[in-house]
Amino acid sequence: MSPEEYADAHQMLKDLSEKFSLKCPKLHIFDSLTPIIFTVGSNKKYDIVMSYGLLQLLSNNELEAMLAREIARITEGNVSHNTFVAFVAGIIASFSTIAMWMSMLGGFGQEDDPAPKFIRFVAMGLVMLPASLIVYLGSVDSTLYSDIMAAKALGSKQYLTSALKRVHNDINLNSVEYFNPGHVHLFVMNPVKVNSLYDIHLSLFEAKPDLRQRLKAVDEVVY
């Protein structure tokens, strides 16, 4: 994200980084209508990635709240660990998609035809359990910590609460994109949904705390 085109986002991130006494991460954007934001990197360099959908959905104050969450995640010190978990689990989970594309290239029809969908379903049954176990046992869930620390840093609960509600509702109502389930622990909210019987294995990746639990934790923050 160029500092010229996205000056407001860069200034927010700079101010938040100073508040948390951190080196300012780099900002990146990708083409998706689903409101997504996550942080990856090592102990020396961090990158915050967000979608166009997130920018379109949130106000400036709500976007600042989401950026504060990501900075809080960095302060906890588990970003590099979770990045490695996402790398391993993501590779394993991707084999189901590879199997579907191989079946299509082999002449078994298009993406929505029964044969490729069934082949992907079988491949998902083989790879989703080990991928989900790696996510559950290997990743460090800092969701509630990040929510609480962001609310404290902002000095207000209002915009973080409204941002979480907006993202949650938009994903539930509008999200139809496929995301690698091995990456869900990185996201502010899980965009992976079970839309049909063929996706039933994705239910193994419901690793995030319930929205009501998150809103309650934020509401209980004392300044």
C-alpha positions as CSV (number, residue, x, y, z in Angstrom):
1,M,0.0,0.0,0.0
2,S,1.7,3.1,-1.2
3,P,2.0,5.9,1.5
4,E,0.7,8.4,-1.0
5,E,-2.5,6.5,-2.0
6,Y,-3.2,5.3,1.5
7,A,-1.9,8.1,3.6
8,D,-4.5,7.8,6.4
9,A,-3.9,4.1,7.0
10,H,-0.1,4.7,7.1
11,Q,-0.5,7.5,9.6
12,M,-2.7,5.4,11.8
13,L,-0.2,2.6,11.7
14,K,2.7,4.9,12.5
15,D,0.9,6.4,15.5
16,L,-0.1,3.0,16.8
17,S,3.4,1.6,16.4
18,E,4.8,4.5,18.4
19,K,2.1,4.0,21.1
20,F,3.2,0.3,21.4
21,S,6.9,1.2,21.0
22,L,7.3,-1.1,17.9
23,K,9.0,-0.7,14.6
24,C,6.2,0.2,12.1
25,P,5.2,-2.9,10.0
26,K,4.6,-2.7,6.3
27,L,1.1,-2.4,4.9
28,H,-0.1,-4.6,2.0
29,I,-3.5,-4.9,0.2
30,F,-5.0,-7.7,-1.8
31,D,-8.0,-7.9,-4.1
32,S,-10.9,-9.5,-2.2
33,L,-14.4,-8.3,-1.2
34,T,-14.2,-10.4,2.1
35,P,-13.1,-8.1,5.0
36,I,-9.8,-9.7,5.9
37,I,-6.8,-8.4,7.9
38,F,-3.9,-10.4,9.3
39,T,-0.2,-10.1,10.2
40,V,2.7,-12.3,9.2
41,G,6.4,-12.1,9.6
42,S,9.4,-12.8,11.7
43,N,10.8,-11.3,14.9
44,K,12.6,-8.6,12.8
45,K,10.0,-7.8,10.1
46,Y,6.2,-7.8,10.1
47,D,3.7,-7.3,7.4
48,I,0.0,-6.4,7.9
49,V,-2.2,-7.5,5.0
50,M,-5.7,-6.3,4.4
51,S,-8.3,-6.7,1.7
52,Y,-10.1,-4.0,-0.4
53,G,-13.3,-5.3,1.2
54,L,-12.1,-4.3,4.6
55,L,-11.3,-0.8,3.5
56,Q,-14.6,-0.4,1.8
57,L,-16.6,-1.8,4.8
58,L,-15.0,0.1,7.7
59,S,-14.8,3.8,8.7
60,N,-11.4,5.3,9.5
61,N,-12.0,4.9,13.2
62,E,-13.0,1.3,12.8
63,L,-10.0,0.6,10.5
64,E,-7.7,2.1,13.2
65,A,-9.3,-0.3,15.7
66,M,-8.4,-3.2,13.4
67,L,-4.9,-2.0,12.9
68,A,-4.6,-1.7,16.7
69,R,-5.5,-5.3,17.0
70,E,-2.8,-6.4,14.7
71,I,-0.2,-4.3,16.5
72,A,-1.3,-5.9,19.7
73,R,-0.8,-9.3,18.2
74,I,2.8,-8.4,17.4
75,T,3.5,-7.3,21.0
76,E,2.4,-10.7,22.2
77,G,5.3,-12.2,20.3
78,N,3.6,-15.1,18.5
79,V,3.3,-13.8,15.0
80,S,6.4,-15.6,13.7
81,H,5.2,-18.9,15.3
82,N,1.7,-18.6,13.8
83,T,3.2,-17.7,10.4
84,F,5.1,-20.9,10.4
85,V,2.1,-22.9,11.4
86,A,0.1,-21.3,8.6
87,F,2.8,-22.2,6.1
88,V,2.8,-25.9,7.1
89,A,-1.0,-26.3,7.6
90,G,-1.7,-24.2,4.5
91,I,0.4,-26.5,2.3
92,I,-1.3,-29.6,3.6
93,A,-4.8,-28.2,3.3
94,S,-4.1,-27.0,-0.3
95,F,-3.8,-30.6,-1.5
96,S,-7.6,-30.9,-1.7
97,T,-7.7,-27.9,-4.2
98,I,-4.8,-29.4,-6.1
99,A,-6.8,-32.7,-6.4
100,M,-9.8,-30.9,-7.7
101,W,-7.8,-29.0,-10.4
102,M,-6.0,-32.2,-11.4
103,S,-9.4,-33.9,-11.9
104,M,-10.6,-31.0,-14.0
105,L,-7.4,-31.0,-16.1
106,G,-7.8,-34.7,-16.5
107,G,-11.2,-34.2,-18.2
108,F,-13.6,-34.8,-15.3
109,G,-15.6,-31.6,-15.9
110,Q,-15.7,-28.1,-14.4
111,E,-15.3,-26.9,-10.9
112,D,-19.1,-27.2,-10.0
113,D,-19.5,-30.6,-11.7
114,P,-20.1,-33.6,-9.4
115,A,-16.8,-35.5,-10.2
116,P,-14.3,-32.7,-9.4
117,K,-16.3,-31.8,-6.3
118,F,-16.4,-35.4,-5.1
119,I,-12.7,-35.9,-5.7
120,R,-12.0,-32.7,-3.7
121,F,-14.3,-33.9,-1.0
122,V,-12.4,-37.2,-0.7
123,A,-9.1,-35.3,-0.7
124,M,-10.3,-33.0,2.0
125,G,-11.2,-36.0,4.1
126,L,-7.6,-37.1,3.9
127,V,-5.8,-33.7,4.6
128,M,-8.1,-31.6,6.7
129,L,-7.8,-33.6,9.9
130,P,-4.0,-33.3,10.1
131,A,-4.1,-29.6,8.9
132,S,-6.7,-28.8,11.6
133,L,-4.7,-30.6,14.3
134,I,-1.6,-28.5,13.3
135,V,-3.7,-25.3,13.6
136,Y,-5.3,-26.3,16.9
137,L,-2.1,-27.7,18.6
138,G,0.5,-25.6,16.9
139,S,-0.9,-22.1,16.7
140,V,-1.2,-19.6,19.6
141,D,-4.7,-18.0,19.8
142,S,-4.3,-14.4,20.8
143,T,-7.8,-13.2,19.7
144,L,-9.1,-12.1,23.1
145,Y,-5.7,-10.6,24.1
146,S,-5.6,-8.5,20.9
147,D,-9.1,-7.3,21.3
148,I,-8.5,-6.2,24.9
149,M,-5.1,-4.6,24.2
150,A,-6.5,-2.7,21.2
151,A,-9.4,-1.4,23.3
152,K,-7.0,-0.2,26.0
153,A,-4.7,1.4,23.5
154,L,-7.5,3.3,21.7
155,G,-9.0,4.5,25.0
156,S,-12.4,3.6,23.6
157,K,-14.5,0.4,23.0
158,Q,-17.0,1.9,20.6
159,Y,-15.1,1.6,17.3
160,L,-13.5,-1.8,18.0
161,T,-17.0,-3.2,18.9
162,S,-18.6,-1.8,15.8
163,A,-15.7,-3.0,13.5
164,L,-16.0,-6.6,14.9
165,K,-19.7,-6.6,14.4
166,R,-19.4,-5.3,10.8
167,V,-16.8,-7.8,9.8
168,H,-18.7,-10.7,11.4
169,N,-22.0,-9.8,9.7
170,D,-20.4,-9.1,6.3
171,I,-18.6,-12.5,6.3
172,N,-21.8,-14.3,7.4
173,L,-24.0,-12.6,4.8
174,N,-21.8,-12.0,1.8
175,S,-18.6,-14.0,1.9
176,V,-18.5,-16.7,-0.9
177,E,-14.8,-16.8,-1.5
178,Y,-12.6,-19.8,-0.7
179,F,-9.7,-19.2,1.8
180,N,-7.2,-21.8,2.7
181,P,-8.4,-23.2,6.1
182,G,-4.8,-23.7,7.3
183,H,-4.6,-19.9,7.6
184,V,-7.7,-19.1,9.6
185,H,-5.8,-18.6,12.9
186,L,-4.1,-15.6,11.4
187,F,-7.4,-13.7,10.5
188,V,-9.3,-11.3,12.7
189,M,-12.3,-13.4,12.1
190,N,-12.7,-16.8,10.4
191,P,-14.0,-16.4,6.8
192,V,-14.1,-20.2,6.1
193,K,-17.7,-21.4,5.9
194,V,-19.5,-24.6,5.4
195,N,-21.7,-23.9,2.4
196,S,-22.6,-27.4,1.4
197,L,-22.0,-31.1,2.3
198,Y,-18.9,-31.0,0.2
199,D,-17.4,-28.4,2.6
200,I,-18.3,-30.2,5.8
201,H,-14.6,-30.8,6.7
202,L,-14.1,-27.0,7.0
203,S,-16.1,-27.2,10.3
204,L,-12.8,-28.6,11.9
205,F,-11.4,-25.1,11.7
206,E,-13.8,-23.2,13.9
207,A,-11.0,-22.1,16.2
208,K,-12.0,-18.5,16.9
209,P,-13.8,-17.5,20.1
210,D,-17.5,-16.7,19.7
211,L,-18.3,-13.0,18.8
212,R,-20.4,-12.6,22.0
213,Q,-17.4,-13.8,24.1
214,R,-15.2,-11.3,22.3
215,L,-17.6,-8.4,22.7
216,K,-18.0,-9.2,26.4
217,A,-14.2,-9.2,26.9
218,V,-14.0,-5.8,25.2
219,D,-16.9,-4.4,27.2
220,E,-15.2,-5.5,30.5
221,V,-12.0,-3.5,29.7
222,V,-11.3,-0.9,32.4
223,Y,-9.3,2.2,31.6
